[in-house]
Amino acid sequence: MYNAKRDGYGNGANLAVPSMGEIEGRITVLEVVAATSLSLLMKAGDKHAAQQALSAIRSAMRSKCEEIKLSPADADSAIAYAQELFDATLNNMENNVAQATRPLLTKRGGSAPLYSRVP
């Protein structure tokens, strides 16, 4: 939706249509916010909670797609995109857990940790 103050940069309707770069930037922001929010809300390894969240997201997406009158094909595409974002978030969470449990780095040729954790 157009917001003259935000989208027009004070120049009114002559800049009412954002550039592709601006659109890509906004989509990127939304993806990062969504992925970060999901990862903060879900505990790693809790598949039941993940399935409940995905179910709620699908339901909300269906409702929103109907509200804005998307065609069935476009609604399916939007929901598939939500699934991709959700899956990527889960994979990222699993990777972060795997990295956190990985042994500490060691110096070349030695077994002493390069960095040690202070309790």
ABEGO torsion letter per residue (X at the ends): XBBAAAAAGGAEAAAABBBAAAAAAAAAAAAAAAAAAAAAABBBGBAAAAAAAAAAAAAAAAAAAAAAGBBAAAAAAAAAAAAAAAAAAAAAAAAAAAAAABBBBBBBGBABBABBBBX
